[in-house]
Amino acid sequence: LTYAAAVGRATSSPVGLHRVVSPAGVLPQAAAVLDADPAIYGDEVRIGVRRLNLDAASFRQLREHYADGGALRDAVLEIVRTRGKMHNPVTNSGGMLVGTVEEVGPQSPLGLEVGQRVATLVSLTLTPLTITDALRDWAGTSEQVPCAGTAILFARSAVAVLPDDLDERLALAALDVCGAPALTARVVAQYADSGAAPSVVVIGGCGKSGSMSLAAARRAGAGRVVGVVPHDAEARLLAAAGLADEVVIADARDPLALSAAIGDAVDVTVVCVDVPGCEGGAILATRDKGTVVFFSMATSFPAAALGAEGLAADVTMLIGNGYVPGHAAYALDLLRTDAGVRTLFEGRVAE
Amino acid sequence: LTYAAAVGRATSSPVGLHRVVSPAGVLPQAAAVLDADPAIYGDEVRIGVRRLNLDAASFRQLREHYADGGALRDAVLEIVRTRGKMHNPVTNSGGMLVGTVEEVGPQSPLGLEVGQRVATLVSLTLTPLTITDALRDWAGTSEQVPCAGTAILFARSAVAVLPDDLDERLALAALDVCGAPALTARVVAQYADSGAAPSVVVIGGCGKSGSMSLAAARRAGAGRVVGVVPHDAEARLLAAAGLADEVVIADARDPLALSAAIGDAVDVTVVCVDVPGCEGGAILATRDKGTVVFFSMATSFPAAALGAEGLAADVTMLIGNGYVPGHAAYALDLLRTDAGVRTLFEGRVAE
């Protein structure tokens, strides 16, 4: 018998509406404040949190805004204390977490068992969260945050059981971005199915979502595959990983420089860099009837919509949905079987 | 011989880079300030402006922020004076304009002739603009702004010659949103081509883009077509226009109420309301493998991306590109041939 059932709380909702404190009627992601009470409802699951993985855009903003690791740590604690979730109010993004299943409500449809190591595949912006260790083991210098506390999964949540054959930090880093390779593969396959092998450029090709998207594009039938990186060090890393036919250095915020570096406009452009202002360049790099997939949380909706209109560009622009069925298994498989992806991820978590 | 050629200005760019004052290297839409000098380059066209049509999100924000029409007018003048374009810095949106072709550069590929009445189909956020009449004929109470001044078209611009058989304000209102029906038709046709007639819901079905999108959905082969409106007055208007099989009243910012009003989840959801916070409801209203097309400039990219992920919703989410080949002719044809659309538009411009 759970605490929730024992005290007769209101009926729960599969999407978590019962956890919304304010404003009334919105979904948990849109809420200002969630109820993060560790006591579960009958269809919920409680996770004992061990590590948060902050979204790249969120961590970048926090790091640039706060003078040192201590101030940054205090800011994260304050967000979680006041909002009941790690929802960065500036970037409107979160991240995900890993932990161990502590309690499974009798009506939970997620199929989890107590003691399993899991990673959440829904954003921290909608995950009720408490922190009980004051983040004392986090220096504030990495997006990976060692943490003790509790998190709640709703009935309609996405979660992955962590595999035993992969380092937890590696798996977590891959699962954090697993929507990107899965959706890239789907888009590339649509072009490949209907004609010649499509050309693909991934902006931010050396990052987590970028390197996985490059590998996914190739597997899905891409022809020419280009990775764009901001500087020489990443160019060398990505070239060594062998994930792209060409690696080019360009500032993605400079549309002309980007187009010049890429050469011929491509069928599919995948935007994986976490800096604002890349919409115009991505659109200009894409040919007529091509597709741009935006995964960066720094993407501006009006800049993309008006940018394409302003360039009279007949391109399909997708909002990178972080959920694609099978995405977790697909990303973990890339990590296991693609040596280039594996090398880049191992280097990244060792930093 | 143009002034520009006479004084030997720098080479022009088809996308208008030569008009960007700051910051350097960005496209005109992303620029803080444009050079709105009425003297044209060899591949440009100068329009004598007669009317601006402010984007709905922009006008709404301005109207809510400024106490009266005079203050609102001053704000628009100040934006245009300092930025060289009518680019609302809060909403990041603009609108479009009508006027008369004043001068055509010898290298302009747009095929225009001096004296033609035209409407721009690229956003005001990237159109160099001067205002010479202090907007004295505008009371600040309507998004349609009588105006004297000049605007510049680049080589790669989208522009429509206004038809002689339609009232200018009617045509302008239709052209302002012409990307929405064209893209809706394309998406609906893709579903219709691959199986049963898709069900379609248009949120904000009584507005300009919404009513045209409803009509376009039907023409493109939709099955059940539902229009969502915020209150009774619009419900009566839309029902009388006969554009939807069902008209329902719901607050689009309330996901549960919206879903309850719509009933079964649909194949295609089109978001045309100019208020923030409609992402979650639109996603929840859409079935697995369905598509959400966001046309509202109030759409938040992170809210859509994280909202779908948080709901484990396998939906395709499109950023409503305002440019689709043939969009102007398609919208004007809807206005001419669909009595329901025509009636709603006539009522709107008469307000």
Boltz contact constraints between the chains, C-beta under 6 A:
constraints:
  - contact:
      token1: [A, 15]
      token2: [B, 311]
      max_distance: 6.0
  - contact:
      token1: [A, 25]
      token2: [B, 254]
      max_distance: 6.0
  - contact:
      token1: [A, 27]
      token2: [B, 255]
      max_distance: 6.0
  - contact:
      token1: [A, 27]
      token2: [B, 280]
      max_distance: 6.0
  - contact:
      token1: [A, 29]
      token2: [B, 306]
      max_distance: 6.0
  - contact:
      token1: [A, 29]
      token2: [B, 307]
      max_distance: 6.0
  - contact:
      token1: [A, 29]
      token2: [B, 310]
      max_distance: 6.0
  - contact:
      token1: [A, 30]
      token2: [B, 280]
      max_distance: 6.0
  - contact:
      token1: [A, 92]
      token2: [B, 302]
      max_distance: 6.0
  - contact:
      token1: [A, 93]
      token2: [B, 302]
      max_distance: 6.0
  - contact:
      token1: [A, 122]
      token2: [B, 309]
      max_distance: 6.0
  - contact:
      token1: [A, 122]
      token2: [B, 310]
      max_distance: 6.0
  - contact:
      token1: [A, 123]
      token2: [B, 306]
      max_distance: 6.0
  - contact:
      token1: [A, 123]
      token2: [B, 309]
      max_distance: 6.0
  - contact:
      token1: [A, 123]
      token2: [B, 310]
      max_distance: 6.0
  - contact:
      token1: [A, 125]
      token2: [B, 306]
      max_distance: 6.0
  - contact:
      token1: [A, 126]
      token2: [B, 310]
      max_distance: 6.0
  - contact:
      token1: [A, 156]
      token2: [B, 312]
      max_distance: 6.0
  - contact:
      token1: [A, 158]
      token2: [B, 312]
      max_distance: 6.0
  - contact:
      token1: [A, 254]
      token2: [B, 25]
      max_distance: 6.0
  - contact:
      token1: [A, 255]
      token2: [B, 27]
      max_distance: 6.0
  - contact:
      token1: [A, 280]
      token2: [B, 27]
      max_distance: 6.0
  - contact:
      token1: [A, 280]
      token2: [B, 30]
      max_distance: 6.0
  - contact:
      token1: [A, 297]
      token2: [B, 302]
      max_distance: 6.0
  - contact:
      token1: [A, 299]
      token2: [B, 301]
      max_distance: 6.0
  - contact:
      token1: [A, 301]
      token2: [B, 299]
      max_distance: 6.0
  - contact:
      token1: [A, 301]
      token2: [B, 301]
      max_distance: 6.0
  - contact:
      token1: [A, 302]
      token2: [B, 92]
      max_distance: 6.0
  - contact:
      token1: [A, 302]
      token2: [B, 93]
      max_distance: 6.0
  - contact:
      token1: [A, 302]
      token2: [B, 297]
      max_distance: 6.0
  - contact:
      token1: [A, 304]
      token2: [B, 319]
      max_distance: 6.0
  - contact:
      token1: [A, 305]
      token2: [B, 319]
      max_distance: 6.0
  - contact:
      token1: [A, 305]
      token2: [B, 320]
      max_distance: 6.0
  - contact:
      token1: [A, 306]
      token2: [B, 29]
      max_distance: 6.0
  - contact:
      token1: [A, 306]
      token2: [B, 123]
      max_distance: 6.0
  - contact:
      token1: [A, 306]
      token2: [B, 125]
      max_distance: 6.0
  - contact:
      token1: [A, 307]
      token2: [B, 29]
      max_distance: 6.0
  - contact:
      token1: [A, 308]
      token2: [B, 321]
      max_distance: 6.0
  - contact:
      token1: [A, 308]
      token2: [B, 323]
      max_distance: 6.0
  - contact:
      token1: [A, 309]
      token2: [B, 122]
      max_distance: 6.0
  - contact:
      token1: [A, 309]
      token2: [B, 123]
      max_distance: 6.0
  - contact:
      token1: [A, 309]
      token2: [B, 322]
      max_distance: 6.0
  - contact:
      token1: [A, 309]
      token2: [B, 323]
      max_distance: 6.0
  - contact:
      token1: [A, 310]
      token2: [B, 29]
      max_distance: 6.0
  - contact:
      token1: [A, 310]
      token2: [B, 122]
      max_distance: 6.0
  - contact:
      token1: [A, 310]
      token2: [B, 123]
      max_distance: 6.0
  - contact:
      token1: [A, 310]
      token2: [B, 126]
      max_distance: 6.0
  - contact:
      token1: [A, 311]
      token2: [B, 15]
      max_distance: 6.0
  - contact:
      token1: [A, 312]
      token2: [B, 156]
      max_distance: 6.0
  - contact:
      token1: [A, 312]
      token2: [B, 158]
      max_distance: 6.0
  - contact:
      token1: [A, 312]
      token2: [B, 323]
      max_distance: 6.0
  - contact:
      token1: [A, 314]
      token2: [B, 325]
      max_distance: 6.0
  - contact:
      token1: [A, 317]
      token2: [B, 319]
      max_distance: 6.0
  - contact:
      token1: [A, 317]
      token2: [B, 321]
      max_distance: 6.0
  - contact:
      token1: [A, 319]
      token2: [B, 304]
      max_distance: 6.0
  - contact:
      token1: [A, 319]
      token2: [B, 305]
      max_distance: 6.0
  - contact:
      token1: [A, 319]
      token2: [B, 317]
      max_distance: 6.0
  - contact:
      token1: [A, 320]
      token2: [B, 305]
      max_distance: 6.0
  - contact:
      token1: [A, 321]
      token2: [B, 308]
      max_distance: 6.0
  - contact:
      token1: [A, 321]
      token2: [B, 317]
      max_distance: 6.0
  - contact:
      token1: [A, 322]
      token2: [B, 309]
      max_distance: 6.0
  - contact:
      token1: [A, 323]
      token2: [B, 308]
      max_distance: 6.0
  - contact:
      token1: [A, 323]
      token2: [B, 309]
      max_distance: 6.0
  - contact:
      token1: [A, 323]
      token2: [B, 312]
      max_distance: 6.0
  - contact:
      token1: [A, 325]
      token2: [B, 314]
      max_distance: 6.0
